[in-house]
């Protein structure tokens, strides 16, 4: 899947408090790994998770190898009433 970096960050920034931890717990990964998925860069405490960044307009393009984390974030936002 391809998404702009700004769109990805908007989704992350719209998540309610505790969402990163909830996603991490459900997927059995560190919170830092989930944050890295959304553009973070803490590789001491987290891992990379199949995102590829290409510079350009709107923060550039992000290619996601796996959309599981994104899908979970969108589901949380839908339940919160944010679209």
ChimeraX attribute file (.defattr): number of C-alpha atoms within 10 A of each C-alpha:
attribute: neighborCount
match mode: 1-to-1
recipient: residues
	/A:1	9
	/A:2	14
	/A:3	14
	/A:4	19
	/A:5	21
	/A:6	17
	/A:7	16
	/A:8	18
	/A:9	15
	/A:10	12
	/A:11	16
	/A:12	21
	/A:13	11
	/A:14	16
	/A:15	16
	/A:16	12
	/A:17	9
	/A:18	9
	/A:19	18
	/A:20	20
	/A:21	16
	/A:22	16
	/A:23	20
	/A:24	17
	/A:25	12
	/A:26	10
	/A:27	14
	/A:28	9
	/A:29	14
	/A:30	17
	/A:31	21
	/A:32	21
	/A:33	22
	/A:34	25
	/A:35	20
	/A:36	20
	/A:37	24
	/A:38	23
	/A:39	19
	/A:40	14
	/A:41	15
	/A:42	13
	/A:43	11
	/A:44	8
	/A:45	11
	/A:46	18
	/A:47	18
	/A:48	17
	/A:49	17
	/A:50	13
	/A:51	17
	/A:52	14
	/A:53	16
	/A:54	12
	/A:55	11
	/A:56	10
	/A:57	10
	/A:58	11
	/A:59	15
	/A:60	14
	/A:61	19
	/A:62	22
	/A:63	16
	/A:64	18
	/A:65	12
	/A:66	12
	/A:67	16
	/A:68	12
	/A:69	19
	/A:70	18
	/A:71	11
	/A:72	17
	/A:73	20
	/A:74	18
	/A:75	14
	/A:76	18
	/A:77	18
	/A:78	11
	/A:79	9
	/A:80	12
	/A:81	8
	/A:82	12
	/A:83	10
